[in-house]
Amino acid sequence: MATRMDGRQLAGEIELRLQATIAERLAAVGRPPGLAVLRVGDDPASGVYVANKEKACARVGITSLGAHLDAGSSATEVLAAVQQLNADTACDGILLQLPLPAGLDEGPLLLAIDPEKDADGLHTLNLGRLLKGEPGPRSCTPAGVMALLARHGVALSGQRAVVVGRSILVGQPMALMLQAADATVSVAHSRTPVLAALTRQADLLVVAAGRPRMIGSEHVKPGAVVIDVGIHRTESGLCGDVRFEEVEPIASAISPVPGGVGPMTVTMLLVNTVVAWCRRAGVAHDLGDLVP
Ligand SMILES: Nc1nc2c(c(=O)[nH]1)N[C@@H](CN(C=O)c1ccc(C(=O)N[C@@H](CCC(=O)O)C(=O)O)cc1)CN2
């Protein structure tokens, strides 16, 4: 039976570290870190995630500066909100909650965020920094996966990894991070022929396909490590992209949904914010094992 990779527990441990990091530097910086989560519209799942982020901020001592714009907001109005946060000296991190309502293009809005306040690591400059192996904020979900793998002692060098999904939010940065850790990485997507033939070669399988329960035992090599990034609300509750009950008996380790990658996404957002707070104040941080 596989080891369950408990993201809630690791997230809780990292939160304790963040609390201490903030408390020890508060006098030197002169104000607490500030994170703005910008939500546009009323996507119900986004409401849950934004609430989780704000609660997590409160637990560690980060001030939430978020704004909620209505679904009919124009690109100009969202841009104005981003620019106001860029100029706000009490704001260290900005995140534009995705997805945006239909009709709003996320591309130019993400580009408008000050790259040094880009708590989500999705600005083109920061994606370029990841590509080149330079320091900078990293996308939270793949960074959370890397922290979960490290916690469970999963060696990556020389391993064969398959990432299912090629989104800018998860799949692409995940592949780059695994390559930087010396894994040999393949990226599968909706046009990949005979998906199972590829995924069965993986020592590490990361599934970020956005399709409920699409990966089953036929896709997994016995003994593989399986990370489920998916999260879906169904009539029978939350589920991931992986059929957990089928895969758990054959994997060596697996992340559950809920309680796996989701809480790590939130925690890495806090980490990026605290690191930006320290950098902006010219104060050293102690989170170097979590960020490049
Ligand atoms: N700007 C961004 N938008 C979105 C991101 C992102 O990283 N940046 N990722 C996803 C959603 N997401 C973060 O915003 C997210 C997903 C899941 C969780 C989480 O805590 N999941 C819990 C279950 C929570 C529940 O639904 O009850 C778990 O898996 O245990 C937090 C954040 C899309 N948008």
The ligand as an ORCA input file, in Angstrom:
! r2SCAN-3c Opt
* xyz 0 1
  N      -4.183     32.639     -9.625
  C      -4.382     31.334     -9.437
  N      -5.568     30.804     -9.721
  C      -5.747     29.467     -9.536
  C      -4.714     28.664     -9.001
  C      -3.469     29.266     -8.725
  O      -2.494     28.608     -8.281
  N      -3.348     30.609     -8.938
  N      -4.930     27.318     -8.741
  C      -6.265     26.784     -8.803
  C      -7.034     26.820     -7.526
  N      -6.287     26.996     -6.272
  C      -5.607     28.135     -6.069
  O      -6.074     29.208     -6.305
  C      -6.520     26.128     -5.173
  C      -7.005     24.868     -5.344
  C      -7.277     24.047     -4.223
  C      -7.038     24.531     -2.956
  C      -7.357     23.734     -1.744
  O      -7.149     24.209     -0.646
  N      -7.882     22.531     -1.905
  C      -8.296     21.720     -0.794
  C      -9.800     21.484     -0.847
  C     -10.558     22.769     -0.729
  C     -12.048     22.570     -1.005
  O     -12.438     22.693     -2.163
  O     -12.776     22.309     -0.072
  C      -7.609     20.374     -0.868
  O      -7.238     19.957     -1.981
  O      -7.446     19.770      0.180
  C      -6.558     25.792     -2.786
  C      -6.283     26.594     -3.886
  C      -7.118     27.504     -9.829
  N      -6.927     28.910     -9.806
*
